[in-house]
C-alpha cells in the first residue's frame, strides 16, 4: 500500500570476550548474539500509526547496524506503538511501550514494563501553543515469589503516574526579531510496593525565555 511501510532487520554478532585464551580454547570464550526487529508505519483515517516489535538476545554486544544501535540493549524484547491525529481541537497522540527482560532465565526475576502516554497539543493564532499530557509506567515481576517460586533477586512492583503541561507564547517584531516565552509544570507520583522508602512525589515548574534576533548578516 502507498500509505504503509514495512521495515524489518536482522543482525548476528560474534564477540571474543577473552582473547588471552590459548588458540585451541578461543571458541570457548566466544559469544554469539542476535537481534531482529520488524514494524509497520502508515496512515489510517488521517491518523499516523507506528507499530514495531524487537527481540535482542542476551549475548548481543555489538551494534551491527546503525538502526539497531538505539535498541540493542542485550536480553530485551519489546513492543512499541504510537498514534497521532490532527483535528480541529488540536493534535491528539498516544504511545504504548512493552518491555521484557531476563525472561529467558529461570533463576532471575522476569521484569515487565508497561508505559502509556497520552498527549494533547494545540496552537492558537499561530503564536500561542498549549500542551497537556499524562503518563503511567508500571514495572512488575511476572514470576514472583508468592507464586510458589523461591525469593528471586530483583523483584519489582513499581508504578509511576505523571501529568505535565506547558504554555508557549511567541512575540515577533520587525526590528528586534522574535521572543519566545514559556511556562512548564509537571507532577509525578512514584509508588514502590517492594521498597516503601522509595515512594515519592516530585513537582516541578519552570519559566523559560529565548530571543531569536533579526539577522544582520546576509
N, C-alpha and C positions, 0 to 999 in steps of 0.2 A: 504494500500500500504506500502511496505517496505521503501519507500522514504519519507513518510509523517507521521506526528504525530499530533493527535488531542487531545487537553487538555482543559478541562472545570472544573469550580469550582463555587460553590455557598455557600454563608455564610449568617447566620442570627445572629443578635446581640440584646441584651436587656440591657439597661443601666438605672440605678436608678440615676437620676440627682439630686434628693433631698431626702436623706434618713432620714431627720428630720421631714418629714411629718407624721401625725398620721397613724396608721396601716390601717385604713379604706380608706385613701387617697393615699396610696403608688402607686397604679396603675395610678393615675393621673399624677404622676411625673416620670413615666416610659416611656422611648423612645425605639422604635423598629427600627431597620435598617436592610438593606440587601445589599449584594454586590455579583456580579457574573461576571465571565469573561469566554471567550471561544476563542480559537485560534488554528491555524494550522501552522506548520512549516515543511519544507522539501526542496527537491532539484528538480528543473525543468530545463532541458537543462543545467546542470552543474552550475546553479545559486542557491544560498541559499536564500530561501524566508521565511519570517515570517509575519503572519497577525493575529492580536488579537483585540478583542473588549471587553470593560469593562464598567460596569454601577454600580455606587455606590450611594445609596440613601442619602438624607440629614442627617438622624439620625444615620448613620453608624459610630460608635465612637470607636469600639474595633476591632482590627485586629484578626479575629477568627482563621486564619491560617497564617503560615509564608509566603506563596506565595502571599497572598493578602496584606501583610504589606506595601510594597512599593507603592501599587496602591490604598490605602484605604482612600484617601482624600474624605471627605463627599461631596455629591452633585457633582459628576463628572461623565461624560460619554465621552468615548474616543475610538479612533481607532488608532492602531499602525501598521505600515507597514515598512518592511526593506527588501532589496535585495542586494546581493553582488555576484560578479563573478570574478574569476581569469582568466586572459588572458595573451597572450604573451606581451602585452603592459602594464601590471600591473593589480592591483586589482581595480575594479570599484564598488562602493557601493552607495546606496541611501536610505534615510529614509523619511518617512512622518508620521506626527502625527496630529490628530484632537482631540481637547478637547473642551468640552462644560460644562458650569457651570451656576447655577441659572436658568436653563431653565424650572424648574418646578414652578416658581413663576411669577405671572403677574405684581407684583409691583417692580420687580428688573430688572436690565439690564441683558439680556441674552448674555453672553460672549462666543465667539467662537475663538479658537486659531488654526491657520494653521501653521505648522512648517515643512519646507522642507530642506533637506540637501543632498548634493552631494559631494562625496569624491573620490580621486584617489591616489593610493599609488603604488610605485614600488621600488624594490631593485636591485641595480646594483653591480654585482660582489660579492654579499654576505657581503659587508662591508659598502655600502652607500645606504641609503634609503631616498626617497623623497616622500612627501605627499603634496597634494593641495586639498582644499575644499572650497565650497561656501554654504551658508545657508541663508534662508529667513524665517522670522516669522511675522505673522500678527495676531493682536488681534482686533476683531471687535465686535460691538454690533448689534445683529440682530433685536432687537425691538427698534430702535432709535426714538428719539422724533420727527424727521422730518417725520415719517411715521404716524403721527396723534396721537401718544401717548404722554402723559404728560412727562415733564422732569424727567427722572429716574436717581437716583444716580448711579455712576459707569460707565457712558457711556465712551466707549473707541474706538479709531481708531488709532492704532499704527502699525508701520512697522519697522522691523529691517532687514538689509541686511549686511552680513559679508563675508569676504574672509580670508583664512588663509593658511599658508604654512610652511613647515619645511624641513630641510636637516640634516641628521644624519650620522656621519662617525664613524666607529669602527676600532681602531688600536690595533692589538693584537701582543704581543711579548712573547717569551717563558719564559723570566726571570721576567718581570715586570707584566704580566697579560694583561688585555685589558683596553683601554682608549676609552671612548665614548664622542664624541664632537657633539653638535647640535646647530642649528640656527633656531629660530622660529619667525614668524611675523604674525600679523593679523590687520585687519582694519574693523570697524563696523560703519554703518550709522544707526542712530535711528531717526525716524520721528513720531511725535505725532500731529495729526490734532486737537485734543481737547485742548491740552495744548502745545502751540508752544514753551514755555520756556523750555520744556523738551528735545527739539531737540539737538542732539549732534553727534559728530564723534569721535570715540576712536581708536587710533592706538597704537600698542604695538610691541616691538621687544625684543628678549632675546637670550642670549648665555649661554649655559649650558655645563657642563663637568662632567663626572663621571669616577672614576677609580675603576676597579674591580681587586684587586691584586691577584697574583697567591697564592693559598692556601699553607701554610707551615705546617699545622697540618693535620694528616690523618683523 
